[in-house]
Amino acid sequence: MATLSTKPGLRYSVSDWVTNNKHNSDTAEHKRNISHEIRQEGRVLRNETANKTNWDNYDSSRRLSDRIDDITRWKEKLKSCAYEVDAEMDALTLSKQDTERALAATVLPLEVTSECLTLREGRRGKELVSDPVEAELKKEEEMIDGAQRVLQQCITQAFEQLCRLQEVRQQLTIDLQDKIEALEVDTSCLSLTTQSPEISLKPNPTRVPLGSMTPQQWEQFSRYNITRAKEEMHNSMQIRENSSLTRAQVQNELEAQRKAVEFALRKRTHHLEQAHTELQWQLKTTQDEIAELEKDINGLEDDMQAKTAPLKLVHTRLENRTKRPGMDLCRDEVQFGLVEEAKQLEATIVALKQKLAQAQHSLQSLKQHEAQMMEDLSRKQDALSLEQRSSQTRQRLTVIAQTEGLPSAVVPLTNSSGRHKLDLA
């Protein structure tokens, strides 16, 4: 059988073998040292990271708690400010209602004043005078018209301020609702722990959401809302004070003017009554004089008629004595006496005719003046009746003034938005 030849293996020396064994031991020891260092470093890292994690968790919870306190503090400020705004809106609404009632209360005085002016336009003739009553009535009309403009301006200002307060109130509500929602979110985050079942990993949780604000901007926004609300409440208080002063001033001025008109009206009525009474006495005296004059005229006519027969007698005697014959046709005492008697009768008749003419002229003049006085008396009676009707018409204002303090039924108004106070729980 043939023998196969084999290649002899690589042979190492003993020193190589020893060296290899030492190398293996040194390497193992080195790697163990490295492993020991890694283990020690890992333990240190575990302790450090555990502490860091726990501290970071605590610090985040503390910051969440502080943030919750800040949100709660600003929420209370906003809530308190919102309540104040609601109270101011209610107060301004009541002030606006009072001003509206004051404006409505000027309608009747204006109607009464216009009615009095219209009534007094019915005066006739010389009675249609521009007296102090007319001047006071026109002044009252102008005063009421001016008061209505001022009161309407106050109402407009109050309405515009209510709109601004409502806008501020809405902004406070939005900010407050945001604070409430943010408080709920942060409170929920604070309640979470590592053992909470709802925690999970999220994609890109460190992203910055759009619209994010800095804490300074966040605080400045709420501070601005509160500051603006306080400014609008201050403006509202000024408007309420101005409206109250305006209402009182208008009421005092209109009341003073009402009394001035009534005083002038009473004075004018008194003068009219005096003039009416005086004219009645003058008319009666004139009528009595007319009656007496008519009697005298009748007497003059009777006397003239009575003088006709004696005059005829004298004329007949004188005419008959012209028929005496011859030397008997002399101008004796009888002749002179008859001539004188005829002249005297003719002069008497002429005097009576003149006096009768004067009396008739005077009678005609008296009757004309009587007709004028009767017409004037009628005008004065009408004027006096109109003044009395004006006084009766103005009694409606006196009744209103006496019942002014009584409360009147008014439809309650809500705030400008039509809502009552918002629940800020």
Secondary structure as the mmCIF struct_conf table of DSSP 4:
data_model
#
loop_
_struct_conf.conf_type_id
_struct_conf.id
_struct_conf.beg_label_comp_id
_struct_conf.beg_label_asym_id
_struct_conf.beg_label_seq_id
_struct_conf.end_label_comp_id
_struct_conf.end_label_asym_id
_struct_conf.end_label_seq_id
HELX_LH_PP_P HELX_LH_PP_P1 ALA A 2 SER A 5
HELX_LH_PP_P HELX_LH_PP_P2 LYS A 7 LEU A 10
HELX_RH_AL_P HELX_RH_AL_P1 VAL A 14 ALA A 105
TURN_TY1_P TURN_TY1_P1 THR A 106 THR A 106
HELX_RH_AL_P HELX_RH_AL_P2 VAL A 107 ARG A 120
TURN_TY1_P TURN_TY1_P2 GLU A 121 GLY A 122
HELX_RH_3T_P HELX_RH_3T_P1 GLY A 125 GLU A 127
HELX_RH_AL_P HELX_RH_AL_P3 PRO A 132 SER A 191
TURN_TY1_P TURN_TY1_P3 THR A 194 GLN A 195
TURN_TY1_P TURN_TY1_P4 PRO A 197 GLU A 198
BEND BEND1 PRO A 203 ASN A 204
TURN_TY1_P TURN_TY1_P5 PRO A 205 THR A 206
TURN_TY1_P TURN_TY1_P6 LEU A 210 GLY A 211
HELX_RH_AL_P HELX_RH_AL_P4 PRO A 215 ARG A 321
TURN_TY1_P TURN_TY1_P7 THR A 322 LYS A 323
HELX_RH_3T_P HELX_RH_3T_P2 GLY A 326 ASP A 328
HELX_RH_AL_P HELX_RH_AL_P5 GLU A 333 GLN A 402
TURN_TY1_P TURN_TY1_P8 THR A 403 GLY A 405
BEND BEND2 LEU A 406 LEU A 406
HELX_LH_PP_P HELX_LH_PP_P3 VAL A 411 LEU A 413
TURN_TY1_P TURN_TY1_P9 SER A 416 SER A 417
BEND BEND3 GLY A 418 GLY A 418
HELX_LH_PP_P HELX_LH_PP_P4 LYS A 421 ASP A 423
#
